[in-house]
Amino acid sequence: MSDCLFCRIVAREIPATVVHETDTTLAFRDVAPQAPTHVVLVPKAHAPDAVALAAASPTVLDDLFLAAGEVAKSEGIADSGYRLLFNTGADAGQTVFHAHLHVLGGRRLGPLA
């Protein structure tokens, strides 16, 4: 989708600090981090949210979680703990309507409101 920010990052039309890549996923640093480590993982193929991704490509959803574990290891937060988060829909705070998984860590994270 030519107007999708994350599709354009995947296509390398918009720069991002890529920290991990597989055949089906791309991980890059969030431009407005909410924790010392804040990485966004996206499927390379467009899906508007996590539920749509699970319906269309459940193995890619698996790939996102496996990639998140690799990112946590490479970022040095695997042992101390980290949060994985999908926002689905505007009321949940989703602002880019391309499925994406946040990896947050590097400090003690409080409860979600």
Secondary structure, 3 states (H helix, E strand, C coil): CCCCHHHHHHCCCCCCCEEEECCCEEEEECCCCCCCEEEEEEECCCCCCHHHHHHHCHHHHHHHHHHHHHHHHHCCCCCCCEEEECCCCHHHCCCCCCCCEEEEECCCCCCCC
